Amino acid sequence: MKAMKKLLIFEDDVLNQNLYQTLFKDEYQTAIYSSFEKFIEDNLDWDFDAVIMDLSLKGNHDGIQIMQYLRSNEKFKNLPIICITAHAFLKDKENCMRNGADAYIAKPCTKKTIFSALEKCITERK
């Protein structure tokens, strides 16, 4: 049996968290956080394969700030980051890409779009 890839997900909406758990359950292990503070507090010792990032989150840090942290941290700097967000303006996409995102997906989106972006980004980062 092949090992499941691991996803780090930042999403504060409970419905979206549940959707991600259902969506990824057969192919990925997921660690879902609604805030950066909780992520730091848990200090999971997982080797993640990719990050799914929402931009608007609870707590003191938004998705852009978390991406900046991940890109500056040796452990996470090479992880593919896919922003999936309701922030759908061109300036939002440009801001995501400028701050370390490998892909940007505007909500609503399809399962196929998410899985395609994940596989492409994970493959390109290897």
C-alpha positions in Angstrom: 0.0 0.0 0.0 1.5 3.4 -1.0 1.8 6.1 1.6 -0.8 8.9 1.4 0.5 12.3 0.7 0.0 14.9 3.4 -1.8 18.2 3.0 -1.5 21.2 5.3 -4.8 23.2 4.9 -5.5 26.7 6.3 -9.3 27.2 6.2 -11.5 28.7 8.9 -14.9 28.0 7.5 -16.2 24.7 9.1 -18.3 23.8 6.0 -15.2 24.1 3.8 -13.1 22.2 6.3 -15.6 19.3 6.2 -15.7 19.5 2.4 -11.9 19.2 2.2 -11.9 16.2 4.6 -14.4 14.5 2.4 -12.7 15.5 -0.9 -9.2 14.4 0.1 -10.0 11.4 2.4 -9.0 8.7 -0.2 -5.8 10.3 -1.4 -4.4 12.6 1.2 -3.9 12.8 5.0 -5.0 16.3 6.0 -4.1 18.6 8.8 -6.6 21.5 8.8 -6.1 24.7 10.7 -8.4 27.7 11.1 -5.6 29.9 12.4 -1.8 30.3 12.2 -1.6 30.3 16.0 -3.2 26.9 16.3 -0.8 25.5 13.6 2.2 26.9 15.5 0.8 25.6 18.8 0.3 22.0 17.5 3.8 21.9 16.0 3.0 18.8 13.9 6.0 16.7 12.9 4.6 15.9 9.5 6.5 16.1 6.2 3.8 17.8 4.1 3.5 17.4 0.4 1.5 20.6 -0.3 -0.5 23.5 1.3 -4.0 24.6 0.6 -4.4 28.2 1.7 -7.4 30.4 2.2 -6.7 34.1 2.4 -9.2 35.2 5.1 -8.6 33.4 8.3 -9.4 33.8 12.0 -6.6 35.0 14.3 -3.9 37.5 13.8 -2.5 36.3 10.5 -4.1 36.1 7.0 -3.1 33.7 4.2 -0.6 36.1 2.7 1.2 36.4 6.1 1.2 32.7 6.5 2.6 32.1 3.0 5.4 34.6 3.8 6.2 32.6 7.0 6.2 29.3 5.2 8.5 30.7 2.4 10.9 32.0 5.0 11.0 28.8 7.1 13.6 26.1 6.0 11.2 23.2 6.8 8.4 24.6 4.6 10.0 26.9 2.0 9.8 24.4 -0.9 6.2 23.2 -0.3 3.8 23.9 -3.1 1.1 26.4 -2.0 -2.2 26.4 -3.7 -4.5 29.4 -2.8 -8.2 28.5 -2.9 -10.1 31.6 -2.1 -13.2 33.7 -2.7 -11.0 36.7 -3.3 -11.4 36.6 -7.1 -10.0 39.8 -8.4 -6.8 39.9 -10.5 -5.1 41.9 -7.8 -5.8 39.1 -5.3 -4.2 36.5 -7.7 -1.2 38.7 -8.3 -0.8 39.3 -4.6 -0.9 35.5 -3.9 1.6 34.7 -6.6 3.9 37.5 -5.5 3.9 36.2 -2.0 4.8 32.6 -2.7 1.7 30.8 -4.1 2.4 28.2 -6.8 -1.3 28.2 -8.0 -4.4 30.3 -7.4 -7.9 29.0 -7.6 -11.0 31.2 -7.2 -14.0 29.8 -5.4 -16.3 28.3 -6.5 -14.2 25.6 -8.1 -14.4 21.9 -9.0 -12.7 18.9 -7.6 -10.9 18.3 -10.9 -9.5 21.9 -10.8 -8.2 21.3 -7.2 -6.7 17.9 -7.9 -5.1 19.1 -11.2 -3.4 22.0 -9.4 -2.2 19.9 -6.6 -0.7 17.2 -8.8 0.9 19.8 -11.1 2.4 21.8 -8.2 3.6 18.7 -6.3 5.3 17.3 -9.4 6.9 20.7 -10.4 8.3 21.2 -6.9 10.0 17.7 -6.7 
